[in-house]
């Protein structure tokens, strides 16, 4: 009876195993890669902002236009800076006129200096003549003191006027420099009302229309390279340590019906996006397609490593303890390189070993 039950059990196990999916390891080329989503963006893409507030007078370009560095994109209206510039120019012209002497400020002082000099010379002659007479005991003491006083006063007056001239000239020169600085500043403020491109590229978007209110917090336009495009990829934090520059990237874009495009990793951003726990990685096309637009999406595989003629099994046949079910029971295997479906077997089974898929 016991022998009969044992035979039935073996028959039952054998029939169950017979119904279970089984396979043997196969030899193939294996490529390990990191899967990621893809978004295409122009190189050097940036948003142009106004540095001042106002009303948009007009956009000087259209979406799709090619622009050069320094080219005007939009013009903003605000009369205050224009009036300030005009007032600053008037102040500068007045300061120059005063300094050059045509307004009779310095020329008037020069006339006073000349008159004071003549009086000083005259009083000097009278004083020294009276002094000679006084030394000869000729004349009165009052006449001598009066001539001496006039001489000293005219000398002091002449000296004071010369100092006044120099001080006034320096002050007027300072006024000219200050007025020039004010005028230059007002010109800069006026230029701020023209938004210009900082690169040679293409206008991809205009966000404001004529008559709309402009502030410094909202972009006016989006500008980027017209010919060079970047492949932006979001890599999971688990895989980012495997990524290095110049790794091959295989890209498929929805717009190109699954056509495989080649690229190279060009930049790895070190800061993690806390919202989705990913890192941004950029790649460039090896041979880009003829037509690309910002925002085109797709997917990519970043090639980590490749091996040829390796023994592989499907990943679905492995249990959680890195074991596979064989005719001899559960066997622990050593694995190596893997992709989405297959994994390399380094030790534990051979190419002739049947393995069974776990239920």
GUMARVEX-317182 format. One record per atom (N, C-alpha, C): x, y, z; residue in three letters. Coordinates in steps of 0.05 Angstrom, whole numbers, plus 5000, padded with zeros to 4 digits. Layout:
<sites>
XYZALA...
</sites>
This chain:
<sites>
501749765000UNK500050005000UNK501750255000UNK503950265016UNK505650495018UNK507050544991UNK507950314979UNK509350344953UNK507450454932UNK504950384934UNK502950484915UNK502550784918UNK502350874943UNK501951164948UNK504451324940UNK506851214944UNK509251354936UNK509351384905UNK508551174891UNK508451174862UNK506551384852UNK504251404865UNK502151604857UNK503251884861UNK504651934884UNK505752204889UNK507752284868UNK509552094861UNK511552154841UNK510152214814UNK508152054808UNK506652094783UNK505252364783UNK504252454806UNK502852714808UNK504852944804UNK507152924818UNK509153134815UNK510153154786UNK510552914774UNK511552914746UNK509553034727UNK506952984732UNK504953094714UNK504653394718UNK505053484743UNK504953784748UNK507253914734UNK509653804737UNK511953924724UNK511753924694UNK510353714684UNK510053694655UNK508353924644UNK506454004661UNK504654224652UNK505854504656UNK508054524671UNK509254784677UNK511054864653UNK511055134647UNK512755224625UNK515655174632UNK517255084612UNK520055034617UNK521655124593UNK524255164599UNK526055254578UNK528855174585UNK530655214567UNK533555174573UNK535055434567UNK537255484581UNK538855724575UNK539655744546UNK539755984536UNK540556034508UNK542956214508UNK544456204486UNK546856374482UNK546056604464UNK546656844472UNK545957074456UNK547657314465UNK547557524448UNK548857774455UNK546957924474UNK548158054495UNK546458184515UNK547358464519UNK545458644521UNK546058924525UNK544559024550UNK546059134569UNK544759254592UNK544259544587UNK541959644593UNK541259924587UNK539360034609UNK539260294610UNK537460434628UNK535260564612UNK532760494618UNK530560614604UNK529860884615UNK529061064597UNK528261334606UNK526361464586UNK524861654596UNK523161814578UNK524862034565UNK523862144543UNK525462334528UNK523662574520UNK524962814522UNK523763054511UNK525863204496UNK525163294472UNK527063444455UNK526763744460UNK529063874464UNK529064164468UNK531364294452UNK531064534442UNK533264674429UNK535564724449UNK537964724439UNK540264794455UNK540065094463UNK540965164486UNK541065444496UNK538265564498UNK536265404502UNK533565514504UNK533265684529UNK532165914526UNK531666094549UNK529266264544UNK528166374566UNK525866554564UNK526866844569UNK526067014551UNK526867294552UNK524867454570UNK525867604589UNK524267774606UNK524868064602UNK522968234609UNK523468524609UNK524668604635UNK526468804635UNK527668894660UNK526069124672UNK523969224658UNK522269434668UNK519369364662UNK517569504675UNK514669464671UNK513669674651UNK511369604638UNK510169794620UNK508069654603UNK507469774580UNK505569664561UNK507069584536UNK506469334526UNK507869244502UNK506869404478UNK508669554465UNK507969704441UNK507669514418UNK509669354413UNK509569154391UNK511768954393UNK511168714383UNK513268514379UNK514668564352UNK517268584353UNK518768644329UNK519568394313UNK518868154323UNK519367904309UNK516867734310UNK516867514295UNK514667324296UNK515767054304UNK513966874313UNK514766604321UNK515866464296UNK518166334300UNK519466194277UNK521666364264UNK521866624270UNK523866794258UNK526666724269UNK528666744252UNK531466724261UNK532367004270UNK533767004293UNK534667264304UNK537667244310UNK538967474312UNK541767484318UNK542167604346UNK544467564357UNK545067664384UNK544867974384UNK543268074403UNK542968364405UNK540568474389UNK539268304373UNK536968394358UNK534568454376UNK533168664370UNK530768744385UNK528468544380UNK527268464402UNK524968274401UNK522268414405UNK522168584425UNK519668724433UNK520369004443UNK518369184439UNK518669454448UNK516469524468UNK517269634491UNK515469694513UNK515070004514UNK512670084520UNK512070374522UNK512070454552UNK513470684557UNK513270814583UNK514471084580UNK512871294582UNK513771564576UNK515671684597UNK515571584621UNK517171704642UNK520171694636UNK521271474628UNK524171474622UNK524871654599UNK523071684579UNK523671864557UNK523772154566UNK521872234583UNK521972504594UNK524372544612UNK525072344628UNK527472364645UNK529972404628UNK530072264605UNK532372284587UNK532572564575UNK530272674567UNK530172944556UNK531073144577UNK530073124601UNK530873304623UNK533873284629UNK534873044629UNK537673004634UNK539373124612UNK538473114587UNK539973234565UNK539973534567UNK537773654575UNK537673944579UNK539474024602UNK539573874624UNK541273934646UNK544273914638UNK544873714621UNK547673684611UNK548473914593UNK546673994576UNK547274224558UNK547774474574UNK546074524595UNK546374764611UNK549074754627UNK549774524637UNK552274494652UNK554674544634UNK554574444609UNK556674494590UNK556874794583UNK554574914580UNK554575204573UNK555775374596UNK554975304620UNK556075444643UNK559075404646UNK559975164641UNK562875104643UNK564475244621UNK563375244597UNK564875364575UNK565075664576UNK563375784594UNK563576074598UNK561676244582UNK560176114563UNK558376274547UNK555976394563UNK555476274587UNK553376384603UNK554276604622UNK556776694619UNK557976924633UNK558476874662UNK558376614671UNK558976564699UNK561976584703UNK563576434689UNK566476454691UNK567576714679UNK566376794656UNK567377034643UNK566877284661UNK564577284676UNK564077504694UNK566077514717UNK566877274727UNK568877274748UNK571577364737UNK572177284712UNK574677374700UNK574777684697UNK572477804690UNK572378094689UNK572878214716UNK571678094737UNK572178194764UNK575078174772UNK576377944764UNK579177904770UNK580878114756UNK580178174731UNK581778374716UNK581578644729UNK579078724737UNK578678984750UNK580178994777UNK579978774792UNK581278764818UNK584378774814UNK585378654793UNK588278664788UNK589178944781UNK587579084765UNK588279364759UNK588279534784UNK586179494801UNK586079654825UNK588379584844UNK589079314844UNK591379234861UNK593879364852UNK594379364826UNK596779494815UNK596879794822UNK594579924818UNK594480204824UNK594880264854UNK593580104871UNK593980144900UNK596880074908UNK598079884893UNK600779814900UNK602680034893UNK602280164870UNK603980394863UNK603680624883UNK601180674890UNK600680894909UNK601880834936UNK601680594945UNK602780514971UNK605780544972UNK607080424952UNK610080434953UNK611080714948UNK609680884933UNK610381164930UNK610181304957UNK607881264970UNK607381394996UNK609481295017UNK610181025014UNK612080915033UNK614781055030UNK615581105005UNK618181245000UNK618081525012UNK615781665008UNK615581935019UNK615681925050UNK614281725061UNK614281705090UNK617081645101UNK618581485086UNK621281435095UNK622981685094UNK622181885079UNK623682135077UNK622382345095UNK620582245112UNK619082425130UNK617482635115UNK616382545092UNK614682725077UNK611782605078UNK609882765083UNK607082675084UNK606282615112UNK603582555114UNK602482505140UNK602282205145UNK602082125170UNK601781845177UNK599081735168UNK597081915168UNK594381825159UNK594381755130UNK595781915113UNK595981855085UNK597381585080UNK599481535095UNK600981285092UNK599281045100UNK597881075123UNK596180845132UNK593880795112UNK592781005101UNK590580975082UNK591480835057UNK593880915046UNK594880785022UNK595580495028UNK596680435051UNK597380165059UNK594779985061UNK592680105073UNK590279955076UNK588979895049UNK588880095031UNK587780045004UNK589379834989UNK591979844992UNK593679644979UNK593079354989UNK592879335015UNK592379065027UNK589578965019UNK587579145020UNK584879065013UNK584678974983UNK585879124966UNK585779054937UNK587278804931UNK589478754946UNK590978504943UNK589178264952UNK587978294975UNK586178084985UNK583878024966UNK582678244956UNK580378214938UNK581178074912UNK583578134902UNK584578004878UNK585077704883UNK586177644906UNK586777364913UNK584177204916UNK582177324930UNK579677194934UNK578177144908UNK578277324889UNK576977284864UNK578277064847UNK580977044850UNK582376824836UNK581476554847UNK581276544874UNK580376294887UNK577476234879UNK575876444878UNK573076404871UNK572876294843UNK574576394825UNK574576304797UNK575276004796UNK577375924810UNK578175644809UNK576075464821UNK574875544844UNK572775384856UNK570275364839UNK569575584826UNK567275584809UNK567775404784UNK570175424773UNK570875264750UNK570774964757UNK571874884781UNK571774604789UNK568874514794UNK567274684806UNK564474614811UNK562874574785UNK563374764766UNK561974734740UNK562974484725UNK565474424728UNK566574174715UNK565273934727UNK564973934754UNK563673714768UNK560673694759UNK559373924757UNK556573924748UNK556273794720UNK558273844702UNK558173734676UNK558473424677UNK560273334694UNK560673044696UNK558272904708UNK557073034729UNK554672914741UNK552272914722UNK551973134707UNK549873144687UNK550272934665UNK552772894657UNK553372694637UNK552672414647UNK553372354673UNK552772094684UNK549672054686UNK548272264694UNK545372244696UNK544172194668UNK545272324648UNK544272284621UNK544772004611UNK547171904616UNK547871634608UNK546071424622UNK545571474648UNK543771294662UNK540971294651UNK539971534644UNK537271554633UNK537171414605UNK539371424590UNK539471294564UNK539370984568UNK540770884588UNK540670594594UNK537870514602UNK536570684619UNK533770624627UNK531970614603UNK532470794584UNK530770804560UNK531270554543UNK533770454541UNK534370214526UNK533069964539UNK532669974566UNK531469754580UNK528669694569UNK527469884556UNK524769844545UNK524669704518UNK527069624509UNK527369454486UNK528469184494UNK526968974491UNK527868704498UNK529368584474UNK531868494479UNK533568404458UNK534368114462UNK535067974440UNK535967704442UNK538867694451UNK539567494468UNK542267464477UNK543867254462UNK542567124442UNK543966914426UNK543066934397UNK544566804380UNK543766754353UNK541966504353UNK539466524345UNK537666294346UNK535066344333UNK532966214344UNK530266224332UNK528266304354UNK526166454346UNK524066514365UNK522066284365UNK521766154387UNK520065924389UNK517265994400UNK517166214415UNK514566294426UNK514566584434UNK512266714430UNK511766994439UNK509366984458UNK509767074482UNK507667044503UNK505867284507UNK506667514495UNK505067764499UNK504367884472UNK502068014471UNK501168154447UNK501168454452UNK501068614431UNK501068904433UNK498768994451UNK499469184469UNK497469294487UNK497269154514UNK498568924516UNK498468774542UNK500368894562UNK499768864587UNK501368964609UNK503868784612UNK506168904614UNK508668764618UNK509768814646UNK510668594658UNK512168624684UNK514668464682UNK516268474704UNK518868344704UNK518768054712UNK516367954719UNK516067684729UNK515167484708UNK514067584686UNK513067404665UNK514667424640UNK515367194626UNK516967204602UNK515467334579UNK517067444561UNK515967564537UNK516267374513UNK518567234512UNK519067064489UNK520766824497UNK520866624481UNK522566384485UNK524366364461UNK527066364466UNK529066364445UNK530866124449UNK531765994428UNK533565774429UNK535065734403UNK536865544403UNK538365484379UNK536565394356UNK537265474332UNK535665404309UNK536465134297UNK538865034303UNK539864804290UNK540664574309UNK541364644333UNK542364434352UNK540164374373UNK539564114376UNK537564034395UNK538663844415UNK537563864439UNK538463704462UNK536363494469UNK537363254476UNK535563034484UNK535463044515UNK533263114527UNK533063124556UNK531762864566UNK533162734585UNK532262484596UNK532062504626UNK530062364638UNK529662354666UNK530362074676UNK532562044691UNK533661784700UNK532961744729UNK531961514736UNK531361444763UNK533861444780UNK533561514806UNK535861534824UNK537261264827UNK535761044823UNK537060784825UNK539060734803UNK538560854780UNK540260804756UNK542361024751UNK542161254764UNK543761484756UNK546761424760UNK547461254780UNK550361194785UNK551561034762UNK549960924744UNK550960764721UNK551560944697UNK550661194698UNK550861364675UNK553461524675UNK554861524653UNK557261694649UNK557061824622UNK558762024618UNK558762174592UNK559661994569UNK558662054546UNK559361924520UNK558161634518UNK556461554536UNK555061294532UNK553161314509UNK552861094495UNK550961084472UNK548061104482UNK546461234467UNK543561264473UNK541961194448UNK540061014451UNK538260934429UNK535561064434UNK534761234416UNK532361394420UNK530161324400UNK527761314409UNK525461294391UNK523561514397UNK522661664377UNK520861894380UNK518161824368UNK516061904382UNK513361854373UNK512861964345UNK514162184339UNK513762314313UNK515062164290UNK516861974296UNK518261834275UNK517661534275UNK515361464285UNK514261194282UNK516160974291UNK517461004313UNK519160794324UNK521960774311UNK522660954293UNK525360954281UNK527460994303UNK529460834304UNK531560854324UNK533661054316UNK533961254333UNK535961464329UNK538261424349UNK540661504342UNK542961464359UNK543861734371UNK544761714396UNK545761954410UNK547961884429UNK549062094442UNK551262054462UNK550562224486UNK551062114510UNK550562264535UNK552562494535UNK551562744539UNK553262984539UNK553463124566UNK551463094582UNK551463234608UNK549763094628UNK550663094654UNK549162974676UNK548863184697UNK546363254703UNK545863454724UNK545963324751UNK547563434770UNK547963304795UNK545663334815UNK543863514811UNK541663564830UNK539263394824UNK538263264845UNK535863094841UNK533363254843UNK531463194826UNK528763314827UNK527163164849UNK526663304871UNK525363174894UNK522463104888UNK521263224868UNK518463164862UNK518162894850UNK519862814832UNK519562554819UNK521962374823UNK523862454841UNK526062294848UNK527762204824UNK528162394805UNK529762334782UNK531962534778UNK533962464761UNK536062644754UNK535862704724UNK536462954716UNK536363024688UNK538962964675UNK538862824652UNK541162764636UNK540662854608UNK542762974595UNK542463074568UNK544262914549UNK543262884525UNK544762754503UNK544462914478UNK546362864459UNK546262994433UNK545962784411UNK544662854389UNK544362664367UNK547062614353UNK547462364345UNK549762304327UNK549062394299UNK546662314289UNK545662394263UNK542762484267UNK542262734273UNK539562824279UNK537762804255UNK535162764258UNK533262774236UNK533063054224UNK532063074201UNK531963334187UNK530163534201UNK527963444213UNK526063624225UNK525763554255UNK526163754272UNK525663714301UNK524263964312UNK522563914331UNK521064134344UNK521364114375UNK521364334389UNK521464324418UNK519064174429UNK519564004449UNK517363854461UNK516763584450UNK518063504428UNK517663234417UNK518363034439UNK516762824442UNK517162634463UNK517662354452UNK518762184470UNK519261914462UNK520561764485UNK522161564479UNK523461414500UNK526261344490UNK527961264509UNK530761204502UNK531860994521UNK533960864511UNK535460674527UNK538360764527UNK539460814551UNK542260884553UNK543860634557UNK545560574538UNK547060324538UNK549260334560UNK549060144579UNK550960144601UNK553359964594UNK552759724583UNK554959534576UNK553859324556UNK555659184542UNK554858984523UNK556658734526UNK555458494522UNK556958244522UNK555958074499UNK557757924487UNK557157744465UNK557257454473UNK555457294462UNK555357004466UNK555356934496UNK553457034511UNK553256964539UNK550856784543UNK550956624564UNK548856434571UNK546656594586UNK544256584576UNK542156744588UNK539556584593UNK537956674612UNK535356564617UNK533456794620UNK530856744616UNK528856964621UNK528757034651UNK528457294656UNK528357384684UNK525957274699UNK523857214684UNK521357124697UNK521656844709UNK523856704703UNK524256434713UNK525756434740UNK526656664749UNK528256684774UNK526356754797UNK526856614819UNK525356674844UNK526756894859UNK525556974881UNK526657204897UNK529357144909UNK530056894913UNK532656824925UNK534756764905UNK534456864880UNK536256814858UNK536556514853UNK534256374853UNK534156084848UNK532356024824UNK532855794812UNK531155694790UNK530355414797UNK527955334787UNK526955064791UNK527954884768UNK529354664775UNK530354474756UNK529154204762UNK529854014746UNK528953734751UNK530153634777UNK532353744785UNK533653664811UNK532653834834UNK530754014829UNK529754184851UNK530754474848UNK530454624869UNK531354904868UNK534354924868UNK535455084849UNK538355114847UNK539055414848UNK540955484865UNK541855764866UNK543855814843UNK543356044829UNK545056114806UNK546456374812UNK548656424797UNK550056674798UNK549456824772UNK548457074775UNK547657224751UNK549657454746UNK549457554721UNK551157774713UNK549557994700UNK550358054675UNK549058274660UNK546158204654UNK544458414654UNK541658364647UNK540358594632UNK538258534617UNK536658744604UNK533758714615UNK531858824600UNK529158824610UNK527958534612UNK528858354594UNK527558094593UNK529457864602UNK532057884595UNK533857664600UNK536057744619UNK537357534631UNK539557584649UNK541757374645UNK544257454648UNK546457274644UNK546757074667UNK547356824661UNK547856624681UNK550856554681UNK552156604704UNK554956564707UNK555656284718UNK553856184736UNK554355934749UNK551755814760UNK551655544763UNK549455414776UNK547955224757UNK547755294731UNK546455124711UNK548055144685UNK547454954668UNK548754954641UNK546654994620UNK547655004595UNK545755044573UNK543954804568UNK544554574580UNK542854344577UNK540854304600UNK540954484619UNK539154464642UNK536354574636UNK534354404641UNK531654504639UNK530854664664UNK529654894660UNK528655044683UNK525655094679UNK524255124702UNK521355144701UNK520455424711UNK518455524698UNK517455794706UNK515855774732UNK516455944751UNK514955934776UNK511956004771UNK510255864786UNK507355914783UNK506556164799UNK
</sites>
